[in-house]
Each structure stands twice: as C-alpha cells, then as structure tokens.
Amino acid sequence: MQPLWTVAEAVAATGGRPEGLSDGPLSSVSIDSREVQPEALFVAIKGDSLDGHDFVAAALAAGASAALVSEAWYATHRGEKLIVVPDPLKALEALGRAARARSKALIVAVTGSAGKTTTKEAIRTVLAGAGQTHYSIKSFNNHWGVPLMLARLPREAQFGVFEIGMNHAGEITPLVKLVRPHIAVVTTVAAAHLEFFPSISDIARAKAEIFEGLEDGGAVILNADHEYLHILFARARELGIGRVITYGYDDEADYRIATPEVAGARTFARVTQGGEPFDLNLQVRGRHMIANATAALIVSQVAGMDRYAALRELAEFGAAEGRGQTTRVGPYDKPLLLVDESYNANVASMNAAMEVFAMVAPPGGKKVLVLGDMLELGEQGAELHRSLKKAVLATGATQVFLVGKAIEPLADDLEGSLVAGRARRIEDLMEPILSSLAFGDAVMIKGSKGVRLASLVAQIKQRFSATA
C-alpha cells in the first residue's frame, strides 16, 4: 500500500520549503501532537487558545517525520524536519485540495441544522459495505476540520464522506469547493445559530451553499420535513442542478417514510420509493434516526450499491456517543439507563431527542431529564427555550434538572415540583443530580456542547459502574 503522502508530494502540494528534511513516507496528517503517529506530518495550526507551533518539538519527538510551520515561527526558531510555509492552515487547505484532485473516490458532503454527524455516520456505515470508505471523524466539519479530513483521504479510497458545518453565512462555500462532492445531503433546516442570522430562511440559504461545490452531474439529497425546502430547491435550480431527491415523512417526498414502530431498542419503518416499498430496521430509537438512515440509503442507491446490501448494513447502525447513545450501567436485572445526547442541541434536535425519550421505559425506577442551554439562538432564545415545555412534559419525566442561563425561561414555565434543580453551571448541579439517580432509573442528558454536559455523562458512568 502506498503511503498517504511522501515528503516530496507534501512539499509540492503546499508550495513549502523543506528545511533539514529528506524525502520519505508520511503515513498520516495531524494537528494534535498528542495523537501523532510514526511518520506523521504535523501541521502547526494557530487556534483561538493554542498555537500548534508550541508543540512542534513534542510532535517530532513522538515520531513525526516532518512538521509544517510558518515562516514567522521559523525565523526565530529554525530547526530540522520542517516544511516552511507562509500560513500552515492555508497549506493544509492546499494539501486537502491536492488529495481531492488525485482521488477517484465518490465523494459525499453532508450539512444541516441537526443530524449532520449521525447521517454522516449512517452513510459511511452503508458505503463501507461496498468498498474502502474514508470519512470525517467526530465533528471535524469547520475551517480546519474539513481540510484536515481531506488531507487524510487515502489515494486508494473508493468513497469519501465529509461533514460540513457553519454558524455564519458564507462558511460552507469555501469548504464545499475544497470537497467537491458528487452527492450533497441537507439533513434539515431549523432554528440553530439564530444569533448570527436574521431568520431561519437565511439559515436555509446558507445551507444551500453546499450546492456550490457540487461536481457536474451530481445529485442533491434533501430532507423534505421542514418549511424551507422551496429555498433549497430554488437555489439548486439557479445552479442548474438536475438531480434532486427528497426524503422524509412528507407525502410528496420521493422516498416517503411511513410512521415508525419501536420495539425495545430498535425502530422499524417502511419506506416507499416509486411505488416500491422496503423496510428499514435500525438498532436505535427515533423517527429522526429513520430519516437519517433513509438519507444514507439514498446515497447508497446513487452510488450504485445493492439496496438490500445497504439495508443489511443499516440494520447494524446505532447512535454515536453524545448523540443518542444508550448505555445500561450497573446490574443486568435493574440497571441505570443512560441516554447520552450531550454533544450538542438546537430546537429540532431537542424535540427529536425528547420524542425518543418519551418512548423509553425505565428499568424499574423514575425518568429524569437533564437539559442544558441551546446556545447561539440570539433574541429568540427565550421563546425557543420556552417552546420545549410541551416536549418536556410528554417525556413522562418526574424530575428535570436545568443547566445554564439561556434555559431559565423554560424553568420559569415548568411547574416547580417538576424542576428538581437548576444552576448556571453543571459543576453546581453535578452532585445533586448524581445523588438523585438510582439503579432502575432512566436519565437523558441533552444540551449544547458549551454547557459541558459530557462531564456529567462521564461521572454517571463512573459512579454507577463502581457501585454495581
């Protein structure tokens, strides 16, 4: 197998200047010195709080074959095993562009207000059954994550799946022009990042930027279950995109999903396309998960994959950590059921998660909700947090803990006896929440990443595993 890059290729792609460096293989590309593997290329990116140049020595000591550094840094530090460039982030983009140019893979790009990562995971699960598939890890979907994932695209990969995020207009365009997908997926349009947009219609227009990098003859796949589909269609027409496929619970969707049925931890639904029905069977709960899986199924069809092979792959698809992953902690006969939705939150994902939690039966105890702020909602934040009341009550939870400042209007609207605790910081509620839980309970934790509810998930697992 050929290496990911050679030093000579990396120098040519970035236009850099080698210093104290000879040609040889580069097996990986990293921006984190703690994750450097032997023969890696370490890219010294300057972030908001850390500067990768401070870790060049550590990366080389850990086995990196070369480090990509800035001219400004080199002027005062010098050294060997370096590729010197004006701007390491721009050089990383150039490396990603070169990886895309040499690739013969079918490329998929995914964006949306909710469900991006889960849909990306469903797509890569399906495509991996048909050939070598490279995909974005975690939520590496921003101005450094996308070029990094592209730079890691193996030359022999048959498929590539990339997640593209944004919280401002104009952010998707340069990223999708790097990725140049053959298939673009928009999971939904909903109230998210409203702090930076005048309206949800403007969010829809920003999501439609993903069409601007679509390869000629490419396909667009759109969730039809929102009020802004016409904006996406209009932009696709403006760009001359001829193949647009819709999916969802809407009766007019090309892939129409019937009402799902839940049995235990699995969800079943019939999907009809062109009069032909077929059945989805997932090892995860939720209407939104069926929709995400349907998007993946459509991608597999556009890619020419056998439908029934794709359905078999999807039957093994489950939720990822922080995105609905359900864990039974403690004794088998009466565990604590932990639903981890701690990675992020907006109105759409909050309602979807609570709809799923409403179907969860505790193994013998009570139902508990821990909800954190939905961030970046701007002036509509108070109203949108209050809008969650109906979904909260529908879960059947008898205790609700609320974390953050933005969510306080919801606390004011809920009955006092239901709100078991509220605080601005999770640290101030950690012990009260842990003390309230017992084996047999079911607890769901959901909030924006900035509220740091993942720390609570870790503490629950630690305490209840230790006491089982």
C-alpha positions as CSV (number, residue, x, y, z in Angstrom):
1,M,0.0,0.0,0.0
2,Q,1.3,3.4,-0.9
3,P,1.8,6.0,1.9
4,L,-0.7,8.7,2.4
5,W,1.9,11.2,1.2
6,T,5.6,11.5,0.6
7,V,7.6,14.4,1.8
8,A,8.2,15.4,-1.8
9,E,4.4,15.4,-2.5
10,A,3.6,17.4,0.6
11,V,6.2,20.0,-0.3
12,A,4.9,20.2,-3.9
13,A,1.2,20.4,-2.8
14,T,1.8,23.1,-0.2
15,G,4.5,25.1,-2.0
16,G,6.6,24.9,1.1
17,R,10.3,24.9,1.6
18,P,12.0,21.9,3.2
19,E,14.5,22.5,5.9
20,G,16.7,19.7,7.2
21,L,14.3,17.2,5.5
22,S,14.8,14.3,3.1
23,D,12.1,12.5,1.1
24,G,10.3,9.7,2.7
25,P,6.8,8.4,3.5
26,L,4.2,10.4,5.5
27,S,1.7,7.9,6.9
28,S,-0.8,10.4,8.4
29,V,-1.6,14.1,8.9
30,S,-2.2,15.5,12.4
31,I,-2.7,18.9,14.1
32,D,-2.6,17.4,17.7
33,S,0.9,16.4,19.0
34,R,-0.8,14.0,21.4
35,E,-2.1,11.9,18.6
36,V,1.0,11.9,16.4
37,Q,1.9,8.5,14.9
38,P,5.2,7.4,13.5
39,E,6.0,9.0,10.1
40,A,3.2,11.6,10.5
41,L,3.1,15.1,9.1
42,F,2.4,17.5,12.0
43,V,0.6,20.7,10.9
44,A,1.2,23.6,13.4
45,I,-2.1,25.5,13.3
46,K,-2.7,28.6,15.4
47,G,-6.1,28.3,17.1
48,D,-8.1,30.6,19.4
49,S,-6.3,29.4,22.5
50,L,-3.4,27.2,21.5
51,D,-0.7,27.6,18.9
52,G,0.5,24.3,17.3
53,H,4.0,25.8,16.9
54,D,4.4,25.4,20.7
55,F,4.2,21.6,20.2
56,V,6.4,21.1,17.2
57,A,9.2,19.7,19.3
58,A,6.8,17.3,21.1
59,A,5.4,16.1,17.7
60,L,8.8,15.4,16.3
61,A,9.9,13.6,19.5
62,A,6.7,11.5,19.2
63,G,7.8,10.2,15.8
64,A,6.5,12.8,13.3
65,S,8.7,12.7,10.1
66,A,8.0,16.4,9.4
67,A,6.3,19.5,10.7
68,L,4.6,22.1,8.7
69,V,5.4,25.5,10.2
70,S,5.1,29.2,9.4
71,E,7.8,31.5,8.0
72,A,7.3,33.8,11.0
73,W,7.9,30.9,13.5
74,Y,10.9,29.6,11.6
75,A,12.6,33.0,11.6
76,T,13.0,32.8,15.3
77,H,13.2,29.0,15.9
78,R,14.9,27.3,13.0
79,G,15.2,23.6,13.2
80,E,15.1,20.4,11.1
81,K,12.4,18.1,9.6
82,L,10.4,21.2,8.7
83,I,8.3,22.3,5.8
84,V,8.1,26.1,6.0
85,V,5.1,27.9,4.5
86,P,3.6,31.4,4.9
87,D,0.5,30.0,6.6
88,P,0.1,26.4,7.9
89,L,-3.7,26.5,7.7
90,K,-3.6,27.6,4.1
91,A,-1.0,24.9,3.4
92,L,-3.3,22.3,5.0
93,E,-6.1,23.5,2.6
94,A,-3.7,23.1,-0.3
95,L,-2.8,19.6,0.9
96,G,-6.6,18.8,1.1
97,R,-7.1,20.2,-2.4
98,A,-4.3,18.0,-3.8
99,A,-5.8,14.9,-2.0
100,R,-9.1,15.6,-3.6
101,A,-7.6,16.2,-7.1
102,R,-5.8,12.9,-7.1
103,S,-8.8,10.9,-5.7
104,K,-11.0,8.7,-7.8
105,A,-13.4,8.2,-4.9
106,L,-17.1,9.0,-4.9
107,I,-17.4,12.0,-2.6
108,V,-20.4,12.8,-0.3
109,A,-20.8,16.0,1.7
110,V,-23.4,16.4,4.5
111,T,-24.7,19.5,6.2
112,G,-27.9,20.5,8.0
113,S,-29.2,22.2,11.2
114,A,-29.4,18.9,13.0
115,G,-28.4,15.3,12.4
116,K,-25.3,16.0,10.3
117,T,-22.9,13.7,12.2
118,T,-25.4,10.9,12.7
119,T,-26.3,11.0,9.0
120,K,-22.6,11.1,8.0
121,E,-22.1,8.0,10.2
122,A,-25.1,6.2,8.6
123,I,-23.7,7.0,5.1
124,R,-20.2,5.8,5.9
125,T,-21.7,2.6,7.5
126,V,-23.5,1.8,4.3
127,L,-20.7,2.7,1.9
128,A,-18.1,0.8,3.9
129,G,-20.0,-2.4,2.9
130,A,-19.2,-1.6,-0.7
131,G,-15.6,-0.5,-0.5
132,Q,-12.9,1.4,1.3
133,T,-14.5,4.4,2.9
134,H,-12.8,7.5,4.3
135,Y,-14.9,9.8,6.5
136,S,-14.8,12.8,8.8
137,I,-14.2,11.8,12.4
138,K,-16.1,13.3,15.3
139,S,-17.5,16.6,14.1
140,F,-14.4,17.8,12.2
141,N,-16.6,20.0,10.0
142,N,-15.1,23.5,10.2
143,H,-12.4,25.7,8.6
144,W,-9.6,23.4,9.8
145,G,-11.6,20.1,10.2
146,V,-12.6,19.8,6.6
147,P,-9.2,20.4,5.1
148,L,-7.7,18.1,7.7
149,M,-10.1,15.3,6.8
150,L,-9.4,15.9,3.1
151,A,-5.7,15.8,3.6
152,R,-6.2,12.4,5.2
153,L,-8.1,11.0,2.2
154,P,-6.2,7.8,1.1
155,R,-5.3,7.7,-2.5
156,E,-6.9,4.3,-2.9
157,A,-10.2,5.1,-1.1
158,Q,-13.4,4.3,-3.1
159,F,-15.7,6.6,-1.1
160,G,-15.3,9.7,1.0
161,V,-17.9,11.2,3.4
162,F,-17.4,14.7,4.7
163,E,-19.4,16.7,7.2
164,I,-19.6,20.5,6.6
165,G,-20.8,22.8,9.4
166,M,-21.4,26.5,9.7
167,N,-22.7,29.2,12.1
168,H,-22.3,32.1,9.7
169,A,-23.3,32.8,6.1
170,G,-20.5,32.2,3.6
171,E,-18.7,29.5,5.7
172,I,-19.9,26.5,3.7
173,T,-18.9,27.8,0.3
174,P,-15.1,27.6,0.6
175,L,-15.3,24.3,2.3
176,V,-17.5,22.6,-0.2
177,K,-15.4,23.9,-3.0
178,L,-12.5,22.0,-1.4
179,V,-14.5,18.9,-1.0
180,R,-16.2,19.0,-4.5
181,P,-18.8,16.3,-3.7
182,H,-20.6,14.1,-6.2
183,I,-23.5,13.9,-3.7
184,A,-24.7,16.7,-1.3
185,V,-27.0,16.0,1.6
186,V,-29.0,18.5,3.6
187,T,-30.5,16.8,6.7
188,T,-32.8,19.6,7.7
189,V,-33.2,23.4,8.2
190,A,-34.2,24.6,11.7
191,A,-33.6,27.2,14.3
192,A,-29.9,27.0,15.0
193,H,-27.2,29.8,15.2
194,L,-30.0,32.3,15.0
195,E,-27.7,34.7,16.9
196,F,-25.9,35.1,13.6
197,F,-28.8,35.0,11.1
198,P,-31.8,37.3,10.7
199,S,-34.2,34.4,10.1
200,I,-34.4,30.6,9.5
201,S,-34.9,31.4,5.8
202,D,-31.4,32.9,5.9
203,I,-30.1,29.7,7.5
204,A,-31.7,27.7,4.6
205,R,-29.8,29.9,2.1
206,A,-26.6,29.3,4.0
207,K,-27.2,25.6,4.0
208,A,-27.8,25.7,0.2
209,E,-24.2,26.9,-0.2
210,I,-23.3,23.2,-0.2
211,F,-24.6,23.0,-3.8
212,E,-22.0,25.4,-5.0
213,G,-19.2,22.8,-4.9
214,L,-21.2,20.0,-6.4
215,E,-19.5,18.2,-9.3
216,D,-21.2,18.4,-12.7
217,G,-23.9,15.8,-12.9
218,G,-24.0,15.4,-9.2
219,A,-27.0,14.7,-7.0
220,V,-28.6,16.6,-4.2
221,I,-30.5,14.8,-1.4
222,L,-32.9,16.8,0.7
223,N,-35.0,16.2,3.8
224,A,-38.5,17.3,3.0
225,D,-39.8,17.6,6.5
226,H,-39.4,21.4,7.1
227,E,-40.8,24.6,5.8
228,Y,-37.8,25.8,3.9
229,L,-37.5,23.2,1.2
230,H,-38.5,25.7,-1.5
231,I,-35.5,27.8,-0.7
232,L,-33.2,24.8,-1.3
233,F,-35.0,23.8,-4.5
234,A,-34.8,27.4,-5.8
235,R,-31.0,27.5,-5.2
236,A,-30.5,24.1,-6.8
237,R,-32.4,25.3,-9.9
238,E,-30.4,28.5,-10.1
239,L,-27.2,26.5,-10.2
240,G,-28.5,24.2,-12.9
241,I,-28.6,21.0,-10.7
242,G,-30.8,18.5,-12.4
243,R,-30.9,15.7,-9.9
244,V,-32.7,16.5,-6.6
245,I,-34.0,13.7,-4.5
246,T,-36.2,14.2,-1.4
247,Y,-36.9,12.0,1.6
248,G,-39.0,12.2,4.7
249,Y,-42.4,11.8,6.3
250,D,-44.0,14.3,3.9
251,D,-46.4,12.6,1.4
252,E,-44.7,14.3,-1.5
253,A,-41.2,13.0,-0.7
254,D,-39.5,10.8,-3.3
255,Y,-38.6,8.4,-0.5
256,R,-41.7,8.5,1.7
257,I,-41.3,7.2,5.3
258,A,-44.4,5.7,7.0
259,T,-44.9,6.0,10.7
260,P,-42.2,4.1,12.5
261,E,-42.7,1.4,15.1
262,V,-40.5,1.0,18.1
263,A,-39.8,-2.4,19.7
264,G,-37.3,-2.4,22.5
265,A,-34.2,-0.6,21.4
266,R,-35.0,-1.0,17.7
267,T,-37.0,1.1,15.3
268,F,-38.8,-0.2,12.2
269,A,-40.3,1.8,9.3
270,R,-41.5,1.2,5.8
271,V,-40.1,3.5,3.1
272,T,-41.7,3.7,-0.3
273,Q,-40.0,4.9,-3.5
274,G,-41.6,4.9,-6.9
275,G,-44.3,2.6,-5.6
276,E,-41.8,0.1,-4.3
277,P,-41.8,-0.5,-0.5
278,F,-38.9,-1.7,1.5
279,D,-38.3,-1.9,5.3
280,L,-35.7,-0.2,7.5
281,N,-34.7,-1.9,10.7
282,L,-32.4,0.1,13.0
283,Q,-30.8,-0.8,16.4
284,V,-31.7,2.7,17.7
285,R,-34.9,4.5,18.6
286,G,-36.4,7.5,16.9
287,R,-38.2,9.0,13.9
288,H,-35.2,11.2,13.2
289,M,-32.9,8.2,13.1
290,I,-35.1,6.6,10.5
291,A,-34.9,9.8,8.4
292,N,-31.1,9.9,8.8
293,A,-30.9,6.2,7.7
294,T,-33.1,6.9,4.7
295,A,-30.7,9.6,3.6
296,A,-27.9,7.0,3.8
297,L,-29.9,4.5,1.8
298,I,-30.5,7.1,-1.0
299,V,-26.7,7.8,-1.1
300,S,-26.1,4.1,-1.5
301,Q,-28.6,4.0,-4.4
302,V,-27.0,6.9,-6.2
303,A,-23.6,5.2,-5.6
304,G,-24.9,2.1,-7.4
305,M,-24.9,-0.1,-4.3
306,D,-27.4,-3.0,-4.0
307,R,-30.4,-1.9,-2.0
308,Y,-30.7,-5.0,0.2
309,A,-27.0,-5.0,1.0
310,A,-27.4,-1.4,2.1
311,L,-30.4,-2.3,4.3
312,R,-28.4,-5.1,5.9
313,E,-25.6,-2.6,6.8
314,L,-28.1,-0.2,8.2
315,A,-29.6,-2.9,10.4
316,E,-26.4,-2.7,12.4
317,F,-26.3,1.1,12.6
318,G,-26.6,2.6,16.1
319,A,-26.3,6.0,17.8
320,A,-22.8,7.5,18.4
321,E,-21.5,8.7,21.8
322,G,-23.2,12.0,22.7
323,R,-25.8,11.7,20.0
324,G,-28.4,9.3,21.5
325,Q,-26.1,6.5,22.6
326,T,-28.0,4.5,25.2
327,T,-26.0,2.7,27.9
328,R,-27.2,0.3,30.6
329,V,-25.0,0.9,33.7
330,G,-25.0,-1.4,36.6
331,P,-26.7,-4.7,37.4
332,Y,-28.3,-6.6,34.5
333,D,-31.7,-7.0,36.1
334,K,-32.0,-3.4,37.2
335,P,-29.5,-1.1,35.5
336,L,-29.5,2.7,35.2
337,L,-30.5,3.6,31.7
338,L,-28.3,6.5,30.4
339,V,-29.3,8.2,27.2
340,D,-26.4,10.4,26.1
341,E,-27.4,13.4,24.0
342,S,-24.7,15.7,25.4
343,Y,-22.8,16.6,22.3
344,N,-25.0,19.4,21.0
345,A,-28.5,20.9,20.9
346,N,-30.9,23.1,19.0
347,V,-34.7,23.2,18.9
348,A,-35.0,20.4,16.3
349,S,-32.6,18.0,18.0
350,M,-34.0,18.8,21.4
351,N,-37.6,17.9,20.3
352,A,-36.4,14.8,18.5
353,A,-34.4,13.6,21.5
354,M,-37.3,14.1,23.9
355,E,-39.7,12.4,21.5
356,V,-37.5,9.3,21.7
357,F,-37.1,9.6,25.5
358,A,-40.9,9.6,25.8
359,M,-40.8,6.0,24.4
360,V,-38.2,4.9,26.9
361,A,-39.4,2.8,29.8
362,P,-37.2,3.0,32.9
363,P,-36.0,-0.5,34.1
364,G,-37.9,-0.1,37.4
365,G,-37.4,3.5,38.6
366,K,-38.2,7.0,37.6
367,K,-37.4,9.1,34.5
368,V,-35.1,12.0,34.8
369,L,-34.2,14.8,32.3
370,V,-31.1,16.9,32.4
371,L,-31.3,19.8,29.9
372,G,-28.8,22.5,29.1
373,D,-28.8,25.7,27.2
374,M,-29.3,25.7,23.4
375,L,-26.7,28.3,22.5
376,E,-26.4,30.8,19.7
377,L,-30.2,31.5,19.4
378,G,-30.0,35.2,19.7
379,E,-33.0,37.3,20.6
380,Q,-35.4,34.4,20.0
381,G,-33.6,32.3,22.6
382,A,-36.1,32.8,25.5
383,E,-39.1,32.0,23.3
384,L,-37.4,28.9,21.8
385,H,-36.4,27.5,25.2
386,R,-40.0,28.0,26.4
387,S,-41.2,26.1,23.3
388,L,-39.7,23.0,24.8
389,K,-42.2,22.8,27.6
390,K,-44.7,20.5,25.7
391,A,-41.9,18.1,24.7
392,V,-40.6,18.0,28.3
393,L,-44.0,17.1,29.7
394,A,-44.5,14.5,27.0
395,T,-41.4,12.6,28.1
396,G,-43.0,11.5,31.3
397,A,-40.0,12.6,33.3
398,T,-40.8,13.2,37.0
399,Q,-37.6,15.1,37.7
400,V,-36.0,17.8,35.4
401,F,-32.6,19.4,36.0
402,L,-31.9,22.6,34.0
403,V,-28.3,23.9,33.4
404,G,-27.4,27.3,32.1
405,K,-28.6,30.8,31.8
406,A,-30.5,30.7,28.4
407,I,-32.7,27.9,29.6
408,E,-34.0,29.8,32.6
409,P,-37.3,30.9,30.8
410,L,-38.2,27.2,30.5
411,A,-37.6,26.7,34.2
412,D,-40.0,29.5,34.9
413,D,-42.7,27.9,32.7
414,L,-42.4,24.4,34.2
415,E,-44.2,23.6,37.4
416,G,-41.9,24.0,40.4
417,S,-42.3,20.4,41.6
418,L,-41.1,19.1,38.3
419,V,-37.8,21.1,38.3
420,A,-35.6,19.3,40.8
421,G,-32.7,21.6,40.3
422,R,-31.4,24.5,38.3
423,A,-28.0,26.2,38.1
424,R,-25.9,28.2,35.6
425,R,-23.0,25.7,35.7
426,I,-23.1,21.9,35.5
427,E,-20.5,21.8,38.3
428,D,-23.1,23.2,40.7
429,L,-25.6,20.6,39.9
430,M,-23.3,17.6,39.5
431,E,-23.7,16.2,43.0
432,P,-27.5,16.8,43.3
433,I,-28.1,15.0,40.0
434,L,-25.8,12.1,40.9
435,S,-27.4,11.8,44.3
436,S,-30.9,11.8,42.8
437,L,-30.3,8.9,40.5
438,A,-30.7,5.2,41.4
439,F,-30.5,1.8,39.6
440,G,-33.7,1.3,37.7
441,D,-33.9,5.0,36.6
442,A,-33.7,6.3,33.1
443,V,-31.9,9.6,32.5
444,M,-31.4,11.6,29.4
445,I,-28.8,14.4,29.1
446,K,-29.1,16.9,26.4
447,G,-27.6,20.4,25.8
448,S,-25.2,22.4,23.7
449,K,-21.6,21.4,23.8
450,G,-20.6,24.6,25.6
451,V,-22.7,23.6,28.6
452,R,-20.2,20.7,29.1
453,L,-22.8,18.1,30.0
454,A,-20.5,15.4,28.7
455,S,-18.7,15.7,32.1
456,L,-22.0,14.6,33.8
457,V,-22.2,11.6,31.5
458,A,-18.7,10.6,32.5
459,Q,-19.4,11.0,36.2
460,I,-22.6,8.9,36.0
461,K,-20.8,6.1,34.2
462,Q,-18.0,6.2,36.8
463,R,-20.2,6.2,39.9
464,F,-22.8,3.7,38.8
465,S,-20.3,1.3,37.3
466,A,-18.2,1.4,40.5
467,T,-21.3,0.7,42.7
468,A,-22.8,-2.0,40.6
